[in-house]
Structure formats: C-alpha cells, structure tokens
Amino acid sequence: MEKVAEPPAPEEVAEPSADGLDEEHRTTPVELLWDLVYVFAVTQVTTLISRNLSWGGFGRGMLVLALMWWAWSAFVWAANAESAGSPVLRLCLLAATVLIFIAGLAVPHAFGNEGTVFAVTYAAVRFLHLALYADASRKGNASWTAISGFAVTVAIGMVLLIVGSFTTGGLRIGLWAIALAIDYAGPAWLTRERLRGLQRVAVAHFAERYSLFVIICLGESIVAIGVAATGAGRHLSAELILAVTLSLLITIGMWWTYFDRFAAVAEARLRGHDDPVLAASDAYSYVHVVIVAGIITFAVGVRDLVRVLSSPLYGPARLAFCAGLALYLLGHVAFRLRLTNEVGYEKVVVSAALLLLYVLGGSLPAWAIAATVTALMAALCAIETALDGAARRFAQPAPGKDAGTEERVPSPSRLT
C-alpha cells in the first residue's frame, strides 16, 4: 500500500505564508501570458533544428531547448511559492515575458552573431527568478537556505553563458554546455538535501503548469503539420490529406498517453508522496525535459514527413520522427518509475518498435511510415486503456459486500 505522507516538520519546510498563500491555487492569467511567449520560443527551437537537421544541429537545438526549459521550470517553482495575487509575481513574470521573447528572437542565430543577445536576456530571466524566490522567502513561503545554495550555481552558470557568447564555434558550445550542466546540477546534486526544505508544493498548481507546457509542445507539432501541408502553394490532394490525417492521429495518441490518466494519476501520487519537493523536482523539472525534447524532435520529423508524402523519408528526418516519439514515450516511463517505482513495459516495447522502424524503414514511403506509427500508437492507447480498466475493476468491492468493511486487495498502480 502507498505510504501516507506525514506532515512536514517545521524545521524542514518553510512555515505557511502570513499573507495567504493558497496551497491549491491554479494557474494565474499572468502565467498563461508567460506561457504564450514560450509558444513562440518552442517554434524558434524547432526552426533552429530544422535548418540543420544533423547531429550537430540537433545537439545545438537541444542545448537551447534545455536552457529555455530550465528558465520556464524555475518560474513554476517560484510562482508556486507565491500567492496568486502577488504584485511581485506579476511584475517579475511580465518582465521575464519581455526578456524571454527577445531571447526567443535570437534563438535561430544563437550560435552566430546574436549569441550575446540570447545570453544576456536569458541570464536576466534567471536572475529575475531568484528575485521572485527572495520575495517568497521574505514572506516565509520558501527557505532562503535552499535558495542561496542554488543561487550560486545560477550565478556561475550565467557568467559562463555570457562569456561564452563572446566566443565562437565549439568553444561557445562547450562553455554553454558547462553553464547548463552547472545550472542543472544546483538542485539536482549540489544542494539536493537543502532542497527538501525549499517550500511546500501546491500540487494542483504545480501539476497543471507542467501539463500546460506539454500542451504547448503538442501544439507545436500540430503547427508543424499545418505549415508543411500548406507550404509552397500545395493543393489538398488525397495523398496530402492522408499524410496530415495520420500525423494528427499520432499527435492525438501522444496527447492520449499523457492526459487520459497519466497527468491526473501523477498529480495524485505527488500529493501523497512523503517527499514531495524532491519527487516534484525529479519527475517534473528533470524528467519532463525528456518528454518535451521528444515532442519537439517529433515535430521536426513530422514536418518533413508531410512534405515528402510518397517519397521515402530520408535518414535524419526519419530518425527525428521515430526517435522523437520513442524519446517522448521513454520520458513517460521515467516519470512513472520515479513516482511509483514501476516500469511501463508497453511503452518500452513501442519505443523499441519505433527505433526498429527507423532502421528498417529507409525504403518505405513517408505515408507508410506514418501509417505504421499510427497503428503502434493506437495499439498502445488501447492496451493502456484496457489495463487501466482491468485495474479499476480489480479494485471494486465484490457485489453484495460492504465496501466500508471489506478487506480489499490493493489495486495495481496504473500510471499511464
């Protein structure tokens, strides 16, 4: 049976806010505005990768995506520690919205002559996050001991990011990669024990924020399909409609695997976790970047798939299409494993099948690749739905017995 969370000790977690912090508050309008800027930023990352669909181009795109993700995720945590009506939260997020938009403008040329614009505006966003956390600490909603620990790694990382922007080529990439690693290592390793007492997690708000980002990225996949289908004055032939329909069905399958029960059960697991701060940090801040990277990589591949239709999907695009979706599903597996200590074997099997399709599908037309992947996703959704239904029936009391007194067999956990 799942362990019931004990009330946090006063010395481990910051005391409740004196100015009315609502631990179950939902996403605020200013956070939604901040999210809208990330719609643009995600599109820019997709453009960066698509312009040079190679291992090097993919690596640079993932580096920028990881940076942009970390800034967004950091504000989820800081906003989670603020009351919904906080004027400081509003001002910091509005300022960050302007800055991240400018950084997004520079993304396609971040490794060229606009690297300094990207680095400086991005660093300013990261320091605004620390300012917001300092305000939460002042109000008693977050622990300054924990904040000051990872503030050091933020500062070091941002200095390296800015210094790297004045270099070129491999040196810039190397310095930025080191900056990213240091920034990520702050809460993950260097200050992990301090992180336990960072704040109380408003679970409903927290889970909702990450679900919304997944929606943003799935939206980018839909936009990529539409852009490819309408490019260069193309006409709606039966072949094009087939490719678009199959691509959309795959995207719907991606939505289904996350939102049918995955998001809700994950939220429930986090709510009952005995160490919610570290669980949230691992499962959402770190593991979700894998899920997001998978969607963005898939979006790059699906754009080319819709363009080529009956021609074979060339290697890099086929890899992005198949491996991106596999990465997305493996992110689900890691998420479930962190929160339940269980493995979603059905997703592992489908991921392996997708990688096999990449290897063997070089001569297949693009629509056949899409049809095969659609069948795999449909099978996955059907299997997970059936397993979940069986688990629910297994948990029901036998007819005629008193549900209040019956000794039930614990239901197998289904985080799908």
N, C-alpha and C positions, 0 to 999 in steps of 0.2 A: 504494500500500500504506500501511497505517496506520503512523504514526510510533511507534516503540518508545520508551517513556518512559525517560529517563536517570535514574540515581539522583540524588536531590536533594542539592544542595551543602550542606555543614554550615552555612554562613552564611545559607542561605535558609530552612531548616526547623529547627524545634527538634529537639534530639537525642532519641533514644529514651529512654523513661522508665526510671529506675533501679529503679522498683518494679513492673515487669512489665506495662506497657501492652500489651495484645493488639491488634494492628492489624487482626485479623479477628474481633473479638468480635461477638456478636449482641446483640439487644435483651434487656435485663435485665427481671426482674419489676417493679422499681420504675418503669421507663419505661412498661411496659404499664399500670400503675396510673395514671400521669400521663396516658396516652392515654385512659383511661376517663373522666376528667374532661372531656376535650375532646369526647367523645361528647355530653355534656350541653351544653357550650358551643356546639357546632355547632347543636344543636337550638334553643338560645336565639337564635342569629343568624337561623335560618330563621323563627322566631316573630316576631322584630323586623321582618323584611322583609314577612312575610305580613300583619301588622296594618295596614300602609300600603303596599300594592302600587302604588307610583307612582315617578317618577324620584327624588323626594326620599327616599322610604322606601328605595329600592334603594341610593341613594348612602350613606345613613347605615348601612345594613346592611353594605355593602362596606367602609366605613371601620372598623367594629368587627371585621369578619372579618379585614381586613388586619392590625390590631393583634394580635388573638388568634393569627393565624398566625405573626407575627413572633416572638412570645414562645415558641411551640412550636418553631419552627425554630431559634431561638437556643439552646435547650437541647439540640437534636440535636447541634449543633456542640460545645458544651461537654462533653456526655456522651461524644462521640466522642473527646475528648482525655483522658478519664479511664479508668482501669482499671475493669473491670466490677464489681469488689468494693469500690470506693472508698466508705468511710463518708461522706465529704463529699458525693459524688454522691447517695447515698441521702438524706441529711438535707436537702440543698438541693431535691431533687425532691419529697420529701414535704411540705416547707414550701410549695413552689410549687404543689403539688396543692391544698392547702387554700385558698391565696390565689386561684388561678385559678377555683376553684369559686365562691368568693364573688363574684369579678368576673363570672362567668357568670350568677349570680343577678341581678345588676344590669343585664345586657345589655338586656332589653326596655324598661327605663326609663333607659338610659344617657344619653339626651338630655333626660331630665326631672329628677325630684328625686333620682335615685340615681346621678347622674354622678360625684359625688365618691367614692362607694364604689368605683365601677368604676375610676376613675383612680388612686386611692391603692393599691388592691390590685394593679392591673396594674403600676404603677411598681415596687412591691415585688418582683414576679416578675422584672422586668427587671434589678433590682439583684442579686437572688439569682443570676441568670445570670452577671453579672460576677464575683460572689464565687466561683462554681464555676470560672470561667475563671482567676481569680487562683490558685486552688489547683492547677489543671493547670499553670500557668506555674511555680509554685513547685517542682513535681515534674519540670520540664523537658519537659513534653509539649506546651507551647504557648508562643508568643513573646509576651512582655509588651509589646514594642514595637508589635506589631499590635493587641493587646488595648487598650492605653492609647489608641490612636488612635480606635477606635470607641466607647470608654467615654465620651469627651467628648460625642459625638453622642447617645448613650443618655441621659446626664445632662441635656443641653439639652432633648431631646425629652420626657423625663418631667416636667421642670419645667413645660414648656408644657402638657402633658396635665393636670397637676394644677391649674395656674392656669386653664385653660380650663373645668375642671369647676365653677368658681365663677361662670362666666358663663352666659348663656342664648342660645338661638336660633342665629342664623347665626354669632355671634361664637364660641360654643363649637365649632361645626362647623369654622370656619376655623382656630382655634388647634389643634384636634386633628388636622386635616389637615396643618398645618405640622409638628406634632410627629411625625406618621407619616412625612412626607417626609424630615425630618432624620434620623430613626432609620434609615430605609431607605438614605439617602444615605451613611451612615457607611462600611459595607463596599463599597457599590456604586461610589462615586466618591471620596469624601474620603480614604479610607485604602486604596484599591484596591491600590496597589503594595506596601504593607506586608502586605496580606492574603496575598500569595504565600508568606510565611514563617510564616503563622499556626500551622500544625500539619501533621502527617501525617494523611491521611484514611484511616480504617479503612473501606474501601469497602463491605464486606459489611454492616456495621452501618449505615452511612450510607444506602445504597440501601434497605435493609429498613425503616428508620424512615419514610422518605417514602412507601413503598408502603403501610405500615400506615395512614398518615393518609388516603390515598386510599380505603382500605377503610372507614375511619370515615365519610367523607363519602358514599360509596355506600350505607353502612348507613343514613344519614340519609334518603336517597332512598327506601329500602325502608320505613322507618318512616313517612315522609310518605304513601306509598301506602296502608299499612295503616290509619293514622289517618283518612285521608279515606274509606276504604272502610267503616269501622266506625262512623263518626260519626253522631250523631243517630238511633241505633237502626235503621240501614238493613238491609234484607234482601238476601241474596245472590241477586239476580236474574241472569239470563243476561247482561243488559247490563252489570251491575256486574262480573261475572266476566270478561267480555271486556275491559273497560277496565283492570282490575287485571292481567290476563294480558299485555296489550300493554305496559303500563307497566313490568312486571317484565322483559319481554323486552328493552325498551330499556335498562334498567339492566344487564341481563346483557351486552348489547352494549357498554356503556361499560366494564364490567369486562374484557371480552374484548380490547378495543382496547388496554388498558393492561397486562394481566397475561399475555396469551397469549405474547408475546415482548418487548413493549415494555420492561418493567421489567428483565428479565434482560439484554437486549442493552445497555440504557443502563448497567447496572452494569458490564458488560464493557468498554464504551467508556470509562467513567470510570476503571476500573482501569488501562487502558493509556494514559491521557491524559498528555501531557507537562507539563501544568499543572493537576493535579487539584483544588487548592484553589479556584482561580478558576472552573474548569469546574463544580465542585460548587456553588459559590455562585450562579452564573448559572442553571444548569439546574435545580437543586433549590430553593434558597431563594427565588429570584425567579420563575422560570417556573412553578413548581408552584403558586404562589398563583393564577395564572390558571386552572389545571386545577381547583383546589379551588373557586374562585369560580364556575366553570361548573357544577360538580356542585350546589352549594348553590342557585344560581339555578334550575337544572332542578328541584330538589326542591320549590321554591316553586311552580313552574308545574304540576308533576305532581300536587300536592295538589289544586289547583283542577280539573285535568282529570278526575280520578277523581270529583270531586263533581258535575260538571255532566253527565257521560255523553253523552246525545244532544243536548243543547243546544250552541249554538256556544260556543267558548271565547273569552271576552271579551279585548279587546286586551292589557292588561298581563299577564294570566296566559298568554296565547298567546306573548307576547314572552319571558316568563321561561322557558317550556317550550322553545321553539325556539332562542332566542338563548343560553340557558344551555348547551344541548347543543353548539351551534356554538362557544361560547367554550371549552368543555372540549376539543373536537377541535383548535381552533386553538392551545390550550396544548400539545397533543401535537406539533403542527407546530413550534412554537418550541423545544420540548425537543429534538426530533430535529435541528433546524437548528443548535442550539448545540453539540451533541455530535458531529455528523457533517458539518456544512455541506451537508446535503441537505434538500430540501423534500418533505414527504409530500403530493403533489398530490391523492391520493384523498381525504384528509381535508379539504383546502381545497374541493374540489368538493362534498362532502357538506355542509360548513358553509354554502356559498353556497345550496345547495338548501334547507337548513333556514330560512335567512333569507327566501328566496323564499316558502316555505310560510307563514311568519308574515304576509307582505304579502298573499298571495292567499287565505289560509285563513279569513278572517273569517266566512264564511257556512257553513263546514263544521262538522258536529257534532264534539264532542270525540273520540269514538271514531275518527272518520275521520282526524283529525289524528294520533292515536296510531298508527293502522294505517300511515299514510304514513311516519311517523318510524321505526316498526319495520322497514318494508321498506328504508328508507335505511340503517339500522344493520346489517341483515342483509347487504345488498349490500356495505357497507364491510368487514365482517368477512370475507366470502367473498373479496373482491378481495385484501385484505391477506394472507389465508392462502394464496391461490394464488400471489401474488407472492413470498411468503416461501418456499414450496415450490419454486418455479422457481429462486430464488436458491441454495437449498441443493443442488439437482440440478446447477446450473451449476458449483458448487464441487467436485463429486465428481470423482475421477480416472476416466479412461476405463477400461472393463473390460480386464483383462489387463495394465495398465501398473503399474509400481512407484510406489506413492504416495509413497515416500520420495525418489525421484529425479526424478519428473515435474515439469516446469516448469508450474505451474498459473496459469491466468488468475485474477486476484483477483476474488472474488465481490462483486457489487454489494451495498453495505450495505443491510440492511433493518431499520430501527428502527421497528417497527410496534407 
